[in-house]
C-alpha cells in the first residue's frame, strides 16, 4: 500500500488554535496568537491585516509570513499564498519551508488537473495488466494545466531538497509527483535515497524495489538483470521486516511473471508435463497467501520471531481440523504462562487474535476449517490481565469491526476497568452502526462518569441527513438506530438529573422524541411517557431492540407497545 501523507496535514489549521510555541520577534507590533485568535473567530481580514503590519515592520519576520500565507491558502486564495511565500525567499536556509509550502500548493493543483483517465477508466489491476494501452490513454488525456502545475511542484520541492536533502516528506512528495506523471525511473531514484537514509525502513526498501521494477528496459537481457536486482532488494527488505505484505506481493508478481514465461516456453517445446508446470506455480501462490495474511494483521501486532514461537505462525498458516487439539494445547500453554513483562508472548497472542478476526474467509485459504472460538476468550482474558496486553487489545479495537471480537474485548476491558476505555468506546460509538453498538453504549453507561455521559448525550444531537423519504433512507435509519441505542443506555443512569433534563428536552425534537419517551418511562415508570411514545411511533418502521427493551418491564402497556415496535 502506498504511503501518502495527507495534504491537509501541511495546511490544516489546527495549529491556529495555539501557536504559542512559535518563536516570535519581540519587537513586532502584533503577536501571532492575537492574529490567530481573530482568524479562528472568523475575523479573517483583520487577522491578515495584523500580520501584514508585522511584515511592513519587519519583512524578514518568517513566522508572520508563514502563517499569513497559510491563512490565504485556507481561504482559497492560493495564488496570494504563493506570492507571500515567494516574497520571503532570500537565499537563507529558512527558505526551505517556503519552498515546501509552495510545492504543496502546486502538488494539489497537479492532482486536481491530473488526467481524468488516471482516476476513472482503469482499475489498479487494469493498469498492471494493460500498461501499454493505459500509457497511450494517459498521454492523450494529459492537459497543459496538469503539466504546468506538475513542473512548478517539481521545481519547488527540488529547491527545498537542495537546501535540506534529508527531509523524508520532500523526498516522498518528489516520488509521488514523478509517479503522477508516470516517470518511474525518477520515482525510483528518490525512493533509493530514502532507502539509503533509512536502511531499517522496510517500506522504503520495498518501494525502491517496486519502482525499480517499473523502469522500462530496451532488451530482455537488461530486463533480466533489472529483475535480479529487484529480487535482491526485496529479499533484503524481508531480512529487515519479515511481515511486510507489499514485499511478498511484489515477489509473488515477479515469480508469477517468470512462471508464465516458463509456461509459454514449455508449451512451445511440449517437453514438460502439465504436472510440473503446476508445481512450479505453487511458490508464488504461497507468497501471495502470505502477503494477504500479513496485510490482515495490524502492524503493531506483528510479533518478532523466535525459534520457539515461530512454530505458532507455521501452524496458523497450515492448520486443519485434525490439528485442532494440538493447536488448542499450544494456545492454552501460552495463555497460562503469560506474565506482565512477557511482551513476546503478548504480541504473539494479539497477532493470532487479529489474524483470526480480520477476515473469516482469509484463513480458509490456509486449510483452516475452524475458528478460534474457545481459544479467543482465553486469549482476551489472558491479555486483559496485563497492562501491555490491555493496550494491545485497545489498539486491536481500532483496527477491526468484527462483531463478536468487539463485543468480547469491550466487555472484558470494561470489567477490568482498563484505562483509555472511554476513548475506545466513544470512537466505536461514533463510527460503528453494527449490532454490537448496543453493547458499546451500555458499556459506556457502565463507566458512569462525566466523559461517557457527555458522549452519550451528544448522540441526542446527532445531525441526520435531510431527505424527503427519510425512513426509506438507509443512512437515516442507521443513524436513528445509533441514537436509540445511546438513549437507552442513558436511561440506566436513573439518578442523574442532567440526563433526565436532556431526555425531557429531547421530547421536543422529532428525531429522538420516541426514544426519549421510552427512556423516561424506564427511569420513572410513568405510563404517561408510554402514551407519548405510542403517539410518536412512526408508521411501519420497526425498532426491534427498542421493542425488546420495553418488553422487559412487567407492564401490559409496555408489552403492547413493544410488540408494535418489533413488528413495525
N, C-alpha and C positions, 0 to 999 in steps of 0.2 A: 504494500500500500504506500502510495506516495505521501511524503511528509510535507504538508503545506502549513505554513504559519499564516493564520487568517489575517487578511489585510487590515481588518478593523482594529486589530490589536495595536497597530502602529499609530493609527489616528484616533482610536477610541478615546472619548472624552471622560472616561472615568477618572483620569488624572486631574481633571479640572475641579474635582471635589476638594482635593487637598494637595497643593504643590508647595507646602511649606518647606519640604526638603530641598527644593531647588535653591541653588546659591543665587543670591540677588545682590546687585550692586547697591551699596548703601546709599549712594548719592542720587539715585534715580527718583523722580517725583512720586511715582506710584508703585506700590508693591504688587507683585503678581497675584497674591492672594486676593487683593481688592478687585483686580480686573476679573479674575476667575469667578469670584462670588457674584459679580454683576452679570457675567455671561451665563452662569448657571441659573440666575434668577430671570433670564430672558432679556436682559438689557444688553443685547449684543452690540449695538452701535456704540453705546457709552463705554463698554468694556474695551472695544477695539481702539476707541479714541485715547483711552488712558495709556495703552501700550504704544500707540503711535507717538504720544507725547514723550514717553520714555526713550523711544528711538531718536526723536528730534534732539533730546538732551544728550543721549549717548548712542550714536549709530552702531557701536560695537557691543551693545547690550544683547548678547546672543540668546539669553533666556527669554527676553521680551519678544525678540524676533521669532524665535521658535514657536512660542505659544500663539503669537498673533497669526502666524501662518496656519497653524492648526485650527484656530478659530475660523479663519476664512474657509479652509477646506471643509470643516464641519458644516458650514452654511452653504456648501455647494459652489463656493467661489474659488474653484481650483486654480484658475489662471492667476488670480490675485495672490493666492498662497505661494505659487511658484515664483512670482515676481518678488515677493517679500523675502523668500529664502535666497533667491538669486542675488538680490542686492547685498546680502550679507557675506557673499563669497569673497574672500580677500587673501587666499593663499595660506591660511593658517590651518593647523591640524583640526581645529574645531569645525572646519568646513565639512568634515566627514558627515556630520549629522544632517546638514542642509542638503548635501548631495543625495544622501539616502532618502530623505523626505521627498525630494523631487522625483527620485526614481520610483518611489511608492505610488505617486500620483500617475506617472506615465505607465506603470505596470497595470494599474487598474484600468486606465484608458485603453491599453492594448487588449486587456481581457474583454472589455466591453465591445471592442471592434474586431475581435478575433473572427476568422472565417466561420460563418454560420454552420457550414458543413462539419466543422470540427466538433460541434456540440450536438448536432441534431440528426445527421444522416447515418452515421456509423456508430455501432457499439464498440466497446474496447476490444472485444473479440474479433469484430469485423476488421478493425484496424490492423490487428496482428495477422489475420488470415488473408486480407486483400490489401497489402501495403502499397502496391503499385497503383491500383485503382484509386485508393484513398489519396495518395500523394498528388495525383492529377487533379482530383476534385478540390483538394486543399489549395493548390496553386490558382485554380480558376476562381475560387471564392475569396482570395486574399485581396483586401481593399488597400488603397493607398493610405487611408487613415490608420489602419492597423499597423502598416509598416512604419509610418511616421512616429506614432506613439511608441512602437516597439523599439525603434532605433534610439529615440530620446531616453527611454528607460534604460537601455543598454549603456548609453553614454554616461548617464548619471550614476548608475551602480558601479561602473568601471572607474569613474572618478573617485567614488568613495573607496573602492578597492585599492586604488593606487596609494591613497593616504593611509589606509589600515587594511592590509591584505589578510588579516587573520579573523575577521568577523564572520561567524557562521551564517548569520542572516543574509548578508550581502552575497556571499558565495551561493547560498541556496536560491536566492532570487535570480541570480545570473543563470543558474541551472534551469530554473523554471521558465525564464524568458526565452532562452535558446531552445528549449523543448517546445515552447509555444509556436515557434517558427520552424520546427522540425529540424533544427541544427544539432543533431545528437552528438556530433563529434565535439562541439564546444561544451555541451552539457557534460559530457564525459570528462573533459579537462578540469572543470571546476569540481566535479564530484571526486576526481582523483586527488585534487588538492585537499578537499575535506577529509578524504580517507587518510591522507598523509599527515594532516594536522591532528586527526583524532583516530589513531590506529586501533583503538579499542572499541570503536563505534561500529557495530555490525551493520547498522542501517547505511552508513556511508560506504562501507566496504562493498556491500551487496549492490547498492545502486551504481557504484562506479563500474561494477561488472555488467549490470543490466544495460547501462548506457553505452558501454564499450561494445556490447554485442549488437547494438543498433547501427553501428558505424558501417557504411557501405564499403565493400571491397571490390576490386576490379578483376580478381581471379579466384578460382577455387582454392588455390594454394594459399593465398593471403587470407581467405575466409577460414580455412582450417587452422592456420597459425593464430588468427584472432580468437577463434573459438577455444583453442588450447589455453590462451592467456586468460580468457573469461572464466573457464573452469578452474584454473589455478586460483584466481581471485575469489571465486565462490567457495572453494574448499578452505581457503584461509579464513574467510568470513565465518564458516561453520566452526573452525577452531576457536574463534573469538566468542561466538554465540551459537550453540547447537540448537537454539529454539526459534530462530528467525524464519517464519514461514515464507517470506519473499525469497530467501536464499534457496530453499527447497523447490519452490515453484520455478525459479529460473533454471535450476539444474534439470528439473523434470522436462522443461520446454526444450532445452538443448538436447537432452537424451532422446526425447520423442522425435525431434527432427532427424537425429542421427539414425534412429531405428527405422524411421520412414524411408530415409535414403537407402539404408541397407536392405529394407524390404523390397524396394524397387529394383535394386541390383539383383537380389535373389530371384525375383520374378522374371527378370530378363534372362538370367542364366539358367533358371529352372534346375538348379543343382541342389538346393536345400529343401527340406520338408517344411510344411506349414507349422509342425510342432516346434521346430527350432525357432521360427520367427516369433511364435507366441511366447516362448521362454525368454527371448531377448527383449520383448516389450515390457515384461514384468517389472524390471527395476525402476523405470520411470513412473509406472503406476504407483509403486510403493512410495516413491519420493513425493508424488502428488498427494497421496493419502497423508503422509507425514506432515506436509505443508498445511493441509486442512486441519489436521489435529492441533498443531501448534497455533494456528490462527484462531482456534476456538478458545484458547486459554489466555486470560489476561496476563499482560507482560509481567506484572508484579508477582504473579503466582508461578511463573516458570522456574522450577527449582533447579539448583545446581546438582549435577550428577555426582554420585559417589559410588564406589564399587558395590556396596551392599544395597544401595537404594535403586540402582539402575534397573534391577530386576522388575521393579514395580511398573516402570514405563513399558518395558517389554511385554508384561502381562496385560497392561491396559491396551496395547496395540493388537494383541493376538488372542485375547481371552475368548473362550467359548463356554457354553453352558456346562460342559463336562468339567471345566476348571473352576466352577463357582466355589466349591468347598475350599480349595487351596487359596483362591482369591480372597474369600471372606476371612480365612485364618490370617492371611498376611495383613489385611486391613485391621483386624482385631488386635494383632500384636503391636501394630503401630499406634493405634488409639490408646491402648492400655499403657504404653511406655512413654507417652508424650509428657514432656516436662516444660516448665516455664521458659527455660533457656535453650530448649532443643528446637532451634529455628529451622534446621534442615527438615526434620520430620513434619513440622507445621507447614512449611512451604510445600512439601511433598503431598500432604493431605489436601491442601487447598487446591493444588493442581488437579488431583483426581476428582475433587468435588466440582471444580469449574468445567473440566472436560466432560464429565457425565451430565452436567446440567445444561451445557451450552447448546446442544442440539441433539434431540433424542434419536435422530437418524444417523448422526455423524459416526458414532462408534459401531454401528451395524456394518460399516464398510470394513471393519477390522474383525469380522466374525463375532460380534458381540450380540448375544441374544437375550440379554437381561440387563436390567438397570440396577444401580446400587441402592436398592430400597432400604434394607435394614442397615447396610453399611453407612448410608448417607447420614442417618440420625446419629450413629456413633461418631462419625467424623465431626459433625456440627457440635455435638456435646463436648467432645474432647478439645476441639479448638476453642470453644467458648470458655473453657476452664483456664485459659492462659490469656494474658494481656495482649501479646502479639497475635495470638490466634483470633481474638475478638476483632482486632484491627483488620486482619486478613478477611474475616467474614464481612465486615463492614464494607471493605473495598469490593468484595465479590457482589454485594447487593447493587453496587453502582454499575456493574458490568453485565448483569443478566436480569431478564424479566421472567425467568422460568417460574411458573406459578407455585408449585409445591416447594421449591427451594426458597423462594422469597418468604413464603408463609412460615416455614420451619425455622429459617435463620432469624427473622424478625421476632418471632415468638420466643425463641431461645435467648436472644440478646436482651430483650425487654425483661425477661425473667431474671437474667443475670444483672440487670441494671447497668448494662455496659455503657461506657462513656460514648458520646457522639451519636447516640441513637436518635436524638431529636433531628439532627440534620439528615440522617439517613431516611427516617420515616417521612419527614416533610418533603424530601426530594422525591420519594416514591409516590407520595400522595399527589404531588404536583404533576408528575409525568405519566402516571400509570392508571389506566382505566380498566385494568383486568380485574377478575373476580376477587383476587386477594386484597383489593383496596379496602374492603370492609374490615378485614383483619388489621390492615395497616392503620386505618382510622381508629379502630378500637384500641390498638396498642398505643397510639398517641394519647388517647384519653387515659390509659392506664398510667402513663408517666405523670399525668395530673400536675403539670407545672405551667408556668406562665408561657413559656415558648410553645409548648404543644397546644395549649388553649388558644393562643394567638393564631397559630397555623390553622386550626380547625375553624375558628371564627372567620378567617379570611375567605374560607370556602363559601360562606354565605353570600359573599360579594363577588364571586367568580363571574367575570364577564362572559355572556353567552352570545353566540353568533346571531345576527339579525336575519331571520328567514321567515317567509310567509307561511310555509308549511313546516313549522318547527318540529312537530312530533314525527314527521317523516324524515327529518334530517338526522342522520346517524351521529354526527358530531354533537349536535344539540342534545340528543338523548343521552349520549355518553357522559357529557358534562353534567347533566341533570342527575344521573346516577351517582356520579362522583360527589356532587353536593349532598345528595340524600345520605350517602354513607357517612360523610363528615358530620352532618347534622345529627344523625342518630348517635354517633359517637359522643357528640356534645351532650346529649341527653343524659348520659351516665354521670355527668358532673352535677348532681342534683343540688348541692348546697352552694353553688356558685351563682351569685346574684348577677354578675356581669353576663354570664351565659344566658340566664333567663331573660334579661333585658334585650339581649341581641336576638333571641328567638322571638320575643314579642315584636320587635321591630321588623323581623322577617315576615310576620303575618301581613304586613303592608306591601310586600313585594311579590308580584305574581309568580316569579320564577321559583321561589322557595317556600311559599306560604303553606303548601300541603305538608312538606317535610317538617316545617317548624311547628305546625299544629300537632302532628304526631309526636314530635319530641316533647312539646309542652305537656301533652297528655301523659307521656311516660314519666315525666317529672312530678306532675301534680295529681294524676288520676282524675282530673276534672273532665267529665264527659262532654262538657260544652266544647272542648277542643276537638273531640271526636266529630261533633256536628260540623265544626268548621272544616275539618279535614275531608269529610264526606262532601261538603259543598265545593271544596277546592279541587277535588279529584278530577283530572282530565278524562274525557270520554275515550274509551277503547285504548287506553295507554296503560300497560301493565308495569307495576313496580313490585315484583315478587318478593324481593328482600324486605321491602317495607311492609308488605302484607304478612310475611312470616314473623317479622318483628312485633306486629300488633297482636298476632295470634298467641303469643306467649303470655298475654295478660288474661286473667280469669274474668273476662267480661264479654257478654254476648254481643254488645255493640262493636267492641274492638274486633271480635272474631268475624262478625259480618262484614265490616269494612276491610278487614284483612283478606277475606276471600275475594272481594271485588277487586282489590289492588293486585292480587295474584292473577286473576283472570283477565283484567284489563277492561 
